Amino acid sequence: MNITIKSNILKYIFHNIYFINGTAYAGKSTMVKMLAEKYDGICCHENYHDIFMSAIDAESQPNLSYFNTMKDWQEFVNRTPEEYERWIAGCSEEASDLEIIRLIQLADCGKRIFVDTNISTKKLKEISDFHHVAIMLAPQSMSIERFFDREDEEKLFILEQIQKAENPEQTMKNYRECLARINSEEKYHEFEESGFFTLVRDDKRTLEQTLEILERHFNLE
């Protein structure tokens, strides 16, 4: 059974929720954290919906269930860019349901909620409005070249699996092509032309200046 909640109801429930979407390395997670700290709000980092992952199944959420159904990690790092792109899109679509459920749980907390989200701009138009959504963008090259620069456990683990491949050089090339596919110019322009407020990464701008821009857009000042 599929239960539908009308968009006007969700907009009412989400009146105190601020969404940031966009490309990798644009500063989304940093801004969500800084906004939550400044306004004594709740910070929802990427994958904040993971508390529901034990409820998913391969039939209803095949993409989110991939890690339970894949043969091994070599299969993961050696998928074609086309397969990887379809998987990422599928995960975002399936995760958006979990995100919305989690946000419904949090919405009545009495605090502002700042969300690093993968909910599509199309869905965000249905459940939120212009001054509650910001799109942050970074160049495609940064998403590809700097992917393994962050020393978080997930990226280090993927790098380890690539290095274990039969042909590590070819596997790394293929994986970077996967990253290029999901951070393509086409997807960049889709964000750019979404109709939402857009902020492009500028390393000459301080974090505090970026925060101020978002505060003005969200009417928080």
N, C-alpha and C positions, 0 to 999 in steps of 0.2 A: 504494500500500500504506500502510495506517495501522498504526503500531506503538504499542501501549499499554503503559505502565509502571504497574504496580499502585501504588495510593496508599501502601501501607505501605512500599514500597521508596523512594518519593520522600520520605516523612516521615523515613525513616532518613538518606537522603542530605542532606536539608535541615535537619538538627538544629541547625546553627550559623547558620541564616539567619533574619533578622527582617524581616517585611514590614510596610509602612505603606501603607494605601489610604485612600480618602476623597474629599472634595470639593475643588474648587479653592480656593486661598488659605487652606487650613487649616494650612499650615506643614510639609507632608510633606517636601519637598526639604530644607528647613532642618534638620529633625530628623535626617534620614538622614545628612546631612553632619556634623552635630555628633556624632552617635553614633559614626560611623566614625572621626572624628578622636580622640575621647576613648578609644576602645577599640582603636586601631590596626587598624581593620578596613577592609573594602572598601565603598566607597560606590557603590551602583547607582542613579544618578539616573533619572528618567523617560526612556524611550527608550534605555536602556542596551543593549537588544537590537538596536539598529540595525546592528550589525556583520553581521547576517544579511540585511539588506534586499536585497542584490544577488542573493539566492537565491530571492526570491519571484517568483511569476508571477500574471498576471491571472486565470487559471482557478482556481488553488488558493487564492490570497489576493486576491480582488477588491477588498476594502476597502483593504488596505494598498497595493494597486497603483493606487489611484484617481488619484494625482498623475501617473501615467504614462499614464493613459487619458482623463483629463478633457479637455474642449475647450480651456479656458483658465481663468485665475483668476477671471474674472467669473462663470463657471459655479459655481465654488467658493463665492464670497461671496454668491451669489444663490439658493442652494438653499433649499428650504422647510425649516422647522424639523423636519418629519417625516422628510425625507430626511437631514438632518444628524444627527438622533438615531439613525436606523438605521445610518448610516455609522460614527458613533462607537462604537456597540455592536459592530458588525462588526469594526472595527479592534481593539478590546479583546480580542475573542474570538480573532482571528487572531494578535495579538501575544502572547497568553498562551503559545502554543506556543513562540514564539521566546524568551520570557522563561525558560520552564522549561528549554529546551535550554541557554541561556546560564548559568543557575544550576547546572545539572549540571556544566558545564565549570569553574565557579568553586568548587564546593563542597569540593573536595579541597585547597584552598589553605592550610588550617590556621589561617585567621583567621575572625572573625565577619564576616558579610556583612549589610549593611543596605540594604533595597530599597524604593524609591519605586515601587510597583507598580500596574498596572491589572488584575492577575489578579482575577477576580470572587471575592466572598466564598464563593460556592458551591464554587469550585475550591480556594480557600485552606483550606477545611475538610477537603478531601480530601488535601492535600499538606503541611499544617502543623497547628499546634494553637493553643489559646487564648493561651498565653504567648509565642508567636512572631509574633503578628499584632496590630496596633493600627489602629483606624479614627480618622482625624482629620477633623473636620467644621467648616465655616464657613457662615455664612448665605448663602442664595441670592443676595441683593442684592449681596454683596461679589463674587461670581463674575462677575456681569454688569457692575456699575458700574465695577469696578476692572480689568477684563480688559486694557485698553490702557494701564494705568498702568505696567506693567512694561516697561522699555525693552529688551526682548530682540529680536533680529533678526526672529524669526518673527512676533511680534505687530505690530511696526512695518511689516513687509511686508504683512500682511493689512490693516492700517489704510490703507496706501498704495493697495491694490487697491480698497478701499471708496470711497476718495476719487476714484478714477478712474471709478467707475460712472456710468452715464447719469443716475441719480438717487441721489446719495450719501446723502442723508437717508433715503430709503426703504430703501436697501441696508443702512445702519447699523441702522435699526430692525429689519429682518428678521434681521440677523446677531445682534443682541442677543436676539431671540426664539429663535434657535437655541441660544444660550448658556443661556437660561432653560429650554429644553426638556431639555438634558442635565444641568442643575443644579436640577431640579425638587424640590418638596417630597416627591414620591413617592420619588424616588431617595435623598433625604436620609433618609427614614424607613426605606428598605430597609437602608441602612448602619446606622442606629440600632438596628434590630431584627435585625441579622445574628447576634447571639449573641457577637460579639467585643467586646473592650474598646474603648470609645469615648471620645474626648477632644474636647470642643467648644472651638473657639478662644475665648480670653478675652484681650483686649488689656491687661487689668490684670495678667496673669500674664507674668513675664519668660520669655525663651527658656530660661534656666537652670532655672527652675521647671518648665517644660514638659518639659525634658530629664530632670529628676529623676523626674517622674511616669512617663515611658516607661521609664526605667531600672528602676524598681521593678516595673512590669508585666512587663518582659522578664526579670526576675530577674538583672539584670546587676550589681547592687551587690554 
